[in-house]
Amino acid sequence: MSTSSMIELRKTRSTTTTATPHLVNGITDESNILHGLRSNLHCSIEFINIYNQCYHLASLRSSLFEILCNILSNSVDVDAKILKHILESLLTNHDSLLVELTGLQFKQDILPFIKRILSATEEDDNDVLLLSLKFLIKLIDNYSTLLSSTLAEWLASILHFVVTRITSSSYVIFGDLIIDLLTKIVKNFTPLPKEIVDVLGRSPSSIISTQFLSELKSWVKHVDDIRLALFAIHLWEPLAALLSRLLTRGHTKGNEMLAVMQD
């Protein structure tokens, strides 16, 4: 065979060889991609790269969502950038990811995450908290039937957050989202069942505690900060709708609640 023929043969072989798909760190099969997602919870760049590969493989979509839920449920030591990416992805791609959500997944995986984030006291990084509130709004807006069985649990967490974290300064950060969230709850879940109202009414640190009602009343009268006063009024509207059963049944806190409404 001539030299020119050998060169042509080599060219032909090289052009007909099937290219191996490029995947991060040489990962070439689906099970290894999913394993890579689970094992990169402290490196946000690597995690996001692998996530993007998973998301674009339709065959992995269901498994991807399950892994994301599992990560949220055990997220104490997960890099904050990864949590932000997961929440942003669930919000942006909810039509293709959240359609996989079941009531059991919400109860076992997402609810513990939401409760942990809402009860956290750290104030140096609010991004995950803000995204979590947006995520809750999305869930209530589009998947309320899946949340019904755990209503008392997650609603108590939201109201506890309002009592403990909403202040005359933090309302600037959280205020609009909280009002939107409570308004969605009123739209989708009122009137609240008697049993849930009773639980909310018995909690010593609840939304109807004397301390919170007094603070809310002072905000309504805050003539030096009209924005704060308007926030307090708009906050009280969905709260009053949620707790209307306490008013109509003559609860001991009824007079305090009515005082806020009258002001």
Contacts in CASP RR format, 6 or more apart in sequence:
PFRMAT RR
TARGET T0000
AUTHOR 0000-0000-0000
METHOD contacts of the structure
MODEL  1
MSTSSMIELRKTRSTTTTATPHLVNGITDESNILHGLRSNLHCSIEFINI
YNQCYHLASLRSSLFEILCNILSNSVDVDAKILKHILESLLTNHDSLLVE
LTGLQFKQDILPFIKRILSATEEDDNDVLLLSLKFLIKLIDNYSTLLSST
LAEWLASILHFVVTRITSSSYVIFGDLIIDLLTKIVKNFTPLPKEIVDVL
GRSPSSIISTQFLSELKSWVKHVDDIRLALFAIHLWEPLAALLSRLLTRG
HTKGNEMLAVMQD
1 9 0 8 1.000
20 28 0 8 1.000
21 28 0 8 1.000
23 33 0 8 1.000
23 53 0 8 1.000
24 46 0 8 1.000
24 49 0 8 1.000
24 50 0 8 1.000
24 53 0 8 1.000
25 46 0 8 1.000
27 33 0 8 1.000
27 36 0 8 1.000
27 50 0 8 1.000
27 53 0 8 1.000
30 57 0 8 1.000
30 59 0 8 1.000
30 60 0 8 1.000
30 63 0 8 1.000
33 50 0 8 1.000
33 53 0 8 1.000
33 54 0 8 1.000
33 57 0 8 1.000
33 60 0 8 1.000
34 54 0 8 1.000
34 60 0 8 1.000
34 63 0 8 1.000
34 64 0 8 1.000
34 67 0 8 1.000
36 50 0 8 1.000
37 47 0 8 1.000
37 50 0 8 1.000
37 51 0 8 1.000
37 54 0 8 1.000
37 64 0 8 1.000
37 67 0 8 1.000
38 67 0 8 1.000
38 71 0 8 1.000
40 46 0 8 1.000
40 47 0 8 1.000
40 50 0 8 1.000
41 47 0 8 1.000
41 71 0 8 1.000
41 77 0 8 1.000
41 78 0 8 1.000
41 79 0 8 1.000
41 82 0 8 1.000
42 77 0 8 1.000
42 78 0 8 1.000
42 79 0 8 1.000
43 79 0 8 1.000
44 79 0 8 1.000
44 81 0 8 1.000
44 82 0 8 1.000
44 85 0 8 1.000
47 79 0 8 1.000
47 82 0 8 1.000
47 85 0 8 1.000
48 82 0 8 1.000
48 85 0 8 1.000
51 64 0 8 1.000
51 85 0 8 1.000
51 89 0 8 1.000
54 60 0 8 1.000
54 63 0 8 1.000
54 64 0 8 1.000
55 61 0 8 1.000
55 64 0 8 1.000
55 89 0 8 1.000
55 93 0 8 1.000
61 96 0 8 1.000
61 97 0 8 1.000
61 100 0 8 1.000
62 100 0 8 1.000
64 97 0 8 1.000
65 97 0 8 1.000
65 98 0 8 1.000
65 100 0 8 1.000
65 101 0 8 1.000
66 100 0 8 1.000
66 105 0 8 1.000
68 86 0 8 1.000
68 89 0 8 1.000
68 90 0 8 1.000
68 97 0 8 1.000
69 101 0 8 1.000
69 105 0 8 1.000
69 109 0 8 1.000
69 110 0 8 1.000
70 109 0 8 1.000
71 78 0 8 1.000
71 82 0 8 1.000
71 86 0 8 1.000
72 83 0 8 1.000
72 86 0 8 1.000
72 109 0 8 1.000
72 110 0 8 1.000
72 113 0 8 1.000
73 108 0 8 1.000
73 109 0 8 1.000
73 110 0 8 1.000
73 112 0 8 1.000
73 113 0 8 1.000
75 83 0 8 1.000
75 113 0 8 1.000
75 116 0 8 1.000
76 116 0 8 1.000
80 125 0 8 1.000
80 127 0 8 1.000
80 128 0 8 1.000
83 128 0 8 1.000
84 127 0 8 1.000
84 128 0 8 1.000
84 131 0 8 1.000
87 128 0 8 1.000
87 131 0 8 1.000
87 132 0 8 1.000
87 134 0 8 1.000
87 135 0 8 1.000
88 131 0 8 1.000
89 97 0 8 1.000
90 97 0 8 1.000
90 98 0 8 1.000
90 135 0 8 1.000
90 138 0 8 1.000
91 131 0 8 1.000
91 134 0 8 1.000
91 135 0 8 1.000
91 138 0 8 1.000
94 138 0 8 1.000
94 142 0 8 1.000
98 138 0 8 1.000
98 139 0 8 1.000
98 142 0 8 1.000
98 143 0 8 1.000
101 110 0 8 1.000
101 143 0 8 1.000
101 146 0 8 1.000
102 146 0 8 1.000
103 146 0 8 1.000
103 147 0 8 1.000
103 149 0 8 1.000
106 139 0 8 1.000
106 143 0 8 1.000
106 146 0 8 1.000
106 147 0 8 1.000
106 150 0 8 1.000
107 149 0 8 1.000
107 150 0 8 1.000
110 139 0 8 1.000
111 150 0 8 1.000
111 153 0 8 1.000
111 154 0 8 1.000
113 132 0 8 1.000
114 132 0 8 1.000
114 135 0 8 1.000
114 136 0 8 1.000
114 154 0 8 1.000
114 157 0 8 1.000
115 153 0 8 1.000
115 154 0 8 1.000
115 157 0 8 1.000
117 128 0 8 1.000
117 129 0 8 1.000
117 132 0 8 1.000
118 129 0 8 1.000
118 132 0 8 1.000
118 157 0 8 1.000
118 158 0 8 1.000
118 160 0 8 1.000
118 161 0 8 1.000
119 157 0 8 1.000
119 160 0 8 1.000
119 161 0 8 1.000
120 129 0 8 1.000
123 170 0 8 1.000
126 173 0 8 1.000
126 174 0 8 1.000
129 174 0 8 1.000
130 173 0 8 1.000
130 174 0 8 1.000
130 177 0 8 1.000
133 174 0 8 1.000
133 177 0 8 1.000
133 178 0 8 1.000
133 181 0 8 1.000
134 177 0 8 1.000
136 154 0 8 1.000
136 158 0 8 1.000
136 181 0 8 1.000
137 177 0 8 1.000
137 180 0 8 1.000
137 181 0 8 1.000
137 184 0 8 1.000
139 146 0 8 1.000
139 147 0 8 1.000
140 147 0 8 1.000
140 181 0 8 1.000
140 184 0 8 1.000
140 185 0 8 1.000
140 188 0 8 1.000
141 184 0 8 1.000
141 188 0 8 1.000
144 188 0 8 1.000
144 189 0 8 1.000
147 154 0 8 1.000
148 189 0 8 1.000
151 189 0 8 1.000
151 192 0 8 1.000
151 193 0 8 1.000
151 196 0 8 1.000
152 195 0 8 1.000
152 196 0 8 1.000
152 199 0 8 1.000
155 185 0 8 1.000
155 189 0 8 1.000
155 192 0 8 1.000
155 196 0 8 1.000
155 200 0 8 1.000
156 199 0 8 1.000
156 200 0 8 1.000
156 203 0 8 1.000
158 181 0 8 1.000
158 182 0 8 1.000
158 185 0 8 1.000
159 200 0 8 1.000
159 206 0 8 1.000
159 207 0 8 1.000
160 205 0 8 1.000
160 206 0 8 1.000
161 178 0 8 1.000
162 178 0 8 1.000
162 182 0 8 1.000
162 207 0 8 1.000
162 235 0 8 1.000
162 239 0 8 1.000
163 205 0 8 1.000
163 206 0 8 1.000
163 207 0 8 1.000
163 209 0 8 1.000
163 212 0 8 1.000
164 205 0 8 1.000
165 174 0 8 1.000
166 174 0 8 1.000
166 175 0 8 1.000
166 178 0 8 1.000
166 235 0 8 1.000
168 219 0 8 1.000
168 222 0 8 1.000
168 225 0 8 1.000
168 228 0 8 1.000
171 178 0 8 1.000
171 228 0 8 1.000
171 231 0 8 1.000
171 235 0 8 1.000
175 231 0 8 1.000
175 235 0 8 1.000
178 235 0 8 1.000
179 231 0 8 1.000
179 234 0 8 1.000
179 235 0 8 1.000
179 238 0 8 1.000
182 235 0 8 1.000
182 238 0 8 1.000
182 239 0 8 1.000
182 242 0 8 1.000
183 238 0 8 1.000
185 238 0 8 1.000
185 242 0 8 1.000
186 238 0 8 1.000
186 241 0 8 1.000
186 242 0 8 1.000
190 241 0 8 1.000
190 242 0 8 1.000
190 244 0 8 1.000
191 244 0 8 1.000
191 245 0 8 1.000
192 200 0 8 1.000
192 242 0 8 1.000
192 245 0 8 1.000
194 245 0 8 1.000
197 243 0 8 1.000
197 245 0 8 1.000
197 246 0 8 1.000
200 206 0 8 1.000
200 207 0 8 1.000
200 208 0 8 1.000
200 243 0 8 1.000
200 246 0 8 1.000
201 208 0 8 1.000
201 243 0 8 1.000
201 246 0 8 1.000
201 251 0 8 1.000
201 253 0 8 1.000
203 209 0 8 1.000
206 212 0 8 1.000
207 239 0 8 1.000
207 243 0 8 1.000
208 243 0 8 1.000
208 246 0 8 1.000
208 251 0 8 1.000
208 253 0 8 1.000
208 254 0 8 1.000
208 256 0 8 1.000
208 257 0 8 1.000
210 253 0 8 1.000
210 256 0 8 1.000
213 253 0 8 1.000
213 256 0 8 1.000
213 257 0 8 1.000
213 259 0 8 1.000
213 260 0 8 1.000
214 256 0 8 1.000
216 232 0 8 1.000
216 235 0 8 1.000
216 236 0 8 1.000
216 260 0 8 1.000
217 259 0 8 1.000
217 260 0 8 1.000
217 263 0 8 1.000
219 228 0 8 1.000
219 229 0 8 1.000
219 231 0 8 1.000
219 232 0 8 1.000
220 229 0 8 1.000
220 232 0 8 1.000
220 233 0 8 1.000
220 236 0 8 1.000
220 260 0 8 1.000
220 263 0 8 1.000
221 229 0 8 1.000
221 263 0 8 1.000
222 228 0 8 1.000
222 229 0 8 1.000
222 232 0 8 1.000
223 229 0 8 1.000
236 260 0 8 1.000
236 261 0 8 1.000
240 247 0 8 1.000
240 257 0 8 1.000
240 261 0 8 1.000
243 257 0 8 1.000
246 253 0 8 1.000
246 254 0 8 1.000
246 257 0 8 1.000
247 254 0 8 1.000
247 257 0 8 1.000
247 258 0 8 1.000
251 257 0 8 1.000
END
